[in-house]
Amino acid sequence: MKKVKVGIVGCGNISGIYMQNLSTMFANTEVFACADTVRERAEAAAEKYGIPHVWTTEELLASPEIEIVVNLTTPIGHYEICKSALLHDKHVYVEKPLSLSLEHGEELTRLAREKGLMLGCAPDTFLGAGLQTCRKLIDDGFIGDPVAATAFMLNHGHEGWHPDPEFYYQEGGGPMFDMGPYYLTALVSLLGPVKTVCGMAKKSFPQRTITSAPKFGQTIDVEVPTHVAGTLEFISGPVATMITSFDVWDSTLPRIEIYGSRGTLIVPDPNTFGGPILFKPAGGESFAEIPVLHSHAMNSRGIGVADMAACITSGNIHRANGELANHVLEIMHAFHTSSESKRYAELVTSCERPRPLAPGLIQGIVD
Ligand SMILES: NC(=O)c1ccc[n+]([C@@H]2O[C@H](COP(=O)([O-])OP(=O)(O)OC[C@H]3O[C@@H](n4cnc5c(N)ncnc54)[C@H](O)[C@@H]3O)[C@@H](O)[C@H]2O)c1
């Protein structure tokens, strides 16, 4: 099988799992080069994962050998690097969120379309075994007609473990932009695009104290809302209630539940690739675990990139695509704008539900 050459820009915290999986898990990708403004990080990553080239970002974007650029910089760098990659005629896959502003998200999707290139965006957890099995259960009518859903992500932020946590409290951060993409991408894959959003958002603490190394004791000024609650109406009919928060120490709320006319489906944590999946049928006595039918139950970050690589030859539409990410970006903004305006936000973007994966594929093969 042909291996598509991938260049990774940004060799920080999340990059290791991409480097590992795109080098060893997926049959159709290889990591050919990496770049980081802190060159030692790129050199250490190249050494650890056997990546042949350490280049500057500009060299990597300009290299005729690279077919897909994977942009793993912090949110503030997403737009510029994606745009530059597209202008260098590269397919590009970026960590979430697609960009900071709606204008930039729209510009990137338009540019990719005009140039006939693929723009992909994390998360790709919705392509994992757990969420794909849930997708099949819903598509096969197992839960009946979806009526409603809940999605809850509450914790106390990332300053207790991330070495450079400032970006989580700047524009493009906050619980909605950081963790919302997992929940919203999963919901859109399961239920289709969203029509209307109603949100309320607040900033409970103006400053956060870092308790991780090496910046222990430093404070961060919080620039974005850190508790975001609201309601979503899907075009297909269901209504979902959602909370994302970095202001809560702990909670017993479930991650995602889908309520169907024939029973309740408990969906696995959308920041993971596996199960468990639980279902309780109408009139049933208790929840029972449903076996996971699909492959990629282990940490398969990068499956969205491998899917793009497969689509270079098949001509299919890649699943973790820019239209989906741009719709998710608009939903996230809508929670905040609805809160500010105290009005419902009617969405202007939409997207197709990404094609489901077939059950029982071999690990590392996407189609
Ligand atoms: N850390 C996680 O657990 C995690 C999980 C999922 C997704 N993400 C997402 O991944 C992205 C990166 O997060 P992270 O935690 O790895 O951040 P990080 O700060 O640890 O790493 C980002 C890296 O990008 C480099 N960089 C910034 N601008 C650059 C440029 N112009 N050219 C080259 N390198 C540049 C930085 O030097 C840094 O090494 C974010 O969008 C985040 O939301 C992170």
Ligand as a Chemical Component Dictionary entry (heavy atoms), coordinates in Angstrom:
data_LIG
# 
_chem_comp.id                   LIG 
_chem_comp.type                 NON-POLYMER 
_chem_comp.pdbx_formal_charge   0 
_chem_comp.three_letter_code    LIG 
# 
loop_
_chem_comp_atom.comp_id 
_chem_comp_atom.atom_id 
_chem_comp_atom.alt_atom_id 
_chem_comp_atom.type_symbol 
_chem_comp_atom.charge 
_chem_comp_atom.model_Cartn_x 
_chem_comp_atom.model_Cartn_y 
_chem_comp_atom.model_Cartn_z 
_chem_comp_atom.pdbx_ordinal 
LIG N1  N1  N 0  -2.689 18.386 24.791 1  
LIG C1  C1  C 0  -3.734 17.614 24.575 2  
LIG O1  O1  O 0  -4.027 16.669 25.324 3  
LIG C2  C2  C 0  -4.578 17.855 23.367 4  
LIG C3  C3  C 0  -5.533 16.889 23.073 5  
LIG C4  C4  C 0  -6.301 17.035 21.932 6  
LIG C5  C5  C 0  -6.132 18.134 21.139 7  
LIG N2  N2  N 1  -5.218 19.095 21.452 8  
LIG C6  C6  C 0  -5.103 20.247 20.558 9  
LIG O2  O2  O 0  -3.851 20.161 19.905 10 
LIG C7  C7  C 0  -3.331 21.474 19.661 11 
LIG C8  C8  C 0  -1.966 21.572 20.280 12 
LIG O3  O3  O 0  -2.084 21.325 21.664 13 
LIG P1  P1  P 0  -0.811 20.924 22.539 14 
LIG O4  O4  O 0  -1.351 20.570 23.868 15 
LIG O5  O5  O -1 0.023  19.944 21.822 16 
LIG O6  O6  O 0  -0.073 22.348 22.608 17 
LIG P2  P2  P 0  1.460  22.611 22.946 18 
LIG O7  O7  O 0  1.560  24.034 23.360 19 
LIG O8  O8  O 0  1.972  21.561 23.873 20 
LIG O9  O9  O 0  2.189  22.390 21.530 21 
LIG C9  C9  C 0  2.058  23.267 20.453 22 
LIG C10 C10 C 0  3.406  23.302 19.733 23 
LIG O10 O10 O 0  3.280  24.065 18.534 24 
LIG C11 C11 C 0  4.467  24.821 18.373 25 
LIG N3  N3  N 0  4.180  25.937 17.472 26 
LIG C12 C12 C 0  3.382  26.996 17.689 27 
LIG N4  N4  N 0  3.330  27.778 16.586 28 
LIG C13 C13 C 0  4.130  27.188 15.654 29 
LIG C14 C14 C 0  4.487  27.507 14.309 30 
LIG N5  N5  N 0  4.031  28.599 13.714 31 
LIG N6  N6  N 0  5.320  26.669 13.651 32 
LIG C15 C15 C 0  5.807  25.559 14.263 33 
LIG N7  N7  N 0  5.495  25.222 15.539 34 
LIG C16 C16 C 0  4.666  26.025 16.211 35 
LIG C17 C17 C 0  4.848  25.219 19.787 36 
LIG O11 O11 O 0  6.208  25.582 19.890 37 
LIG C18 C18 C 0  4.505  23.926 20.549 38 
LIG O12 O12 O 0  5.609  23.052 20.622 39 
LIG C19 C19 C 0  -4.352 22.441 20.234 40 
LIG O13 O13 O 0  -5.205 22.899 19.218 41 
LIG C20 C20 C 0  -5.141 21.593 21.227 42 
LIG O14 O14 O 0  -6.467 22.053 21.373 43 
LIG C21 C21 C 0  -4.425 18.957 22.539 44 
# 
loop_
_chem_comp_bond.comp_id 
_chem_comp_bond.atom_id_1 
_chem_comp_bond.atom_id_2 
_chem_comp_bond.value_order 
_chem_comp_bond.pdbx_ordinal 
LIG N1  C1  SING 1  
LIG C1  O1  DOUB 2  
LIG C1  C2  SING 3  
LIG C2  C3  SING 4  
LIG C2  C21 DOUB 5  
LIG C3  C4  DOUB 6  
LIG C4  C5  SING 7  
LIG C5  N2  DOUB 8  
LIG N2  C6  SING 9  
LIG N2  C21 SING 10 
LIG C6  O2  SING 11 
LIG C6  C20 SING 12 
LIG O2  C7  SING 13 
LIG C7  C8  SING 14 
LIG C7  C19 SING 15 
LIG C8  O3  SING 16 
LIG O3  P1  SING 17 
LIG P1  O4  DOUB 18 
LIG P1  O5  SING 19 
LIG P1  O6  SING 20 
LIG O6  P2  SING 21 
LIG P2  O7  DOUB 22 
LIG P2  O8  SING 23 
LIG P2  O9  SING 24 
LIG O9  C9  SING 25 
LIG C9  C10 SING 26 
LIG C10 O10 SING 27 
LIG C10 C18 SING 28 
LIG O10 C11 SING 29 
LIG C11 N3  SING 30 
LIG C11 C17 SING 31 
LIG N3  C12 SING 32 
LIG N3  C16 SING 33 
LIG C12 N4  DOUB 34 
LIG N4  C13 SING 35 
LIG C13 C14 SING 36 
LIG C13 C16 DOUB 37 
LIG C14 N5  SING 38 
LIG C14 N6  DOUB 39 
LIG N6  C15 SING 40 
LIG C15 N7  DOUB 41 
LIG N7  C16 SING 42 
LIG C17 O11 SING 43 
LIG C17 C18 SING 44 
LIG C18 O12 SING 45 
LIG C19 O13 SING 46 
LIG C19 C20 SING 47 
LIG C20 O14 SING 48 
# 
